[in-house]
Amino acid sequence: MTTNLMTQGASRIGVETKTYFRAADTLFFTFLFPFVMLAIFSAAFSASGEVGPPGAEISIAALYLPAMLAAGIFLSGVQNLAIDIALEKSNGTLKRLGGTPLSPIGYFAGKIGQVFVTGTLQAGLLILAGWLVLGIELPTEPEKWLTFAWVFVLGLTTCALLGIALSALPRSGKSAAAVVIPIGLILQFISGVYLQWNMLPDWLQNFASLFPLKWIAQGMRSVFLPEGWEALEQNGSWNLPGVAIALGIWLVVGFVLSRLTFRWIRRDA
């Protein structure tokens, strides 16, 4: 049984990944979008020179790299899966899959596996582009990359589960993008992705702290921004234990909501 589920999951990951890269709109709005935004912000604000606390000034590109990595995690998980699953419900794909031996576990393994494959590739290419093309200095401390690893894995898993849960919100496949994308844009603007975190008023920072994207972005800033930038955070520190706790809570919430809201076709599932 376990071997069969593993085989199903591995097979579905391949199918889902191929489908992902064949969909031009999905490829642009989830995979390439952080690259486009990083290039736009770097070009538009480069004339302003370096920014940051005295003695810790960095380029605009270096400032936005962790923000775009956080946005990529959010887009790969929440936006991608919420729209994709809503469309599959609407166009009959789930109904057809319900008539096959594919189990719900294999289906979800394929979706979450695809998110990890494409999200890892996206993050790797973003970091490489920032280093080679934009001249961003990358951290050299092993503990920084260890922090990056757990924030990335925890954030991506959380966002994937929340994307599955959010797929129940659109009334149809046609309305999926119209429902999900505005939610994503609002969260990105208030979570320190497009706007510098310390520029936001306290009440908006407190509101953004209720959602996982703020914590993912904070974790990524702790990895890629130099010492001194933590003073601009809400509590004057990176608060990595808080990042882990917040994402852990949202991981559980996403799991529970995905179980409650997702409906498989077959009764025996």
Order of alpha helices (4+ residues) and beta strands (2+ residues): alpha-alpha-alpha-alpha-alpha-alpha-alpha-alpha-alpha-alpha-alpha
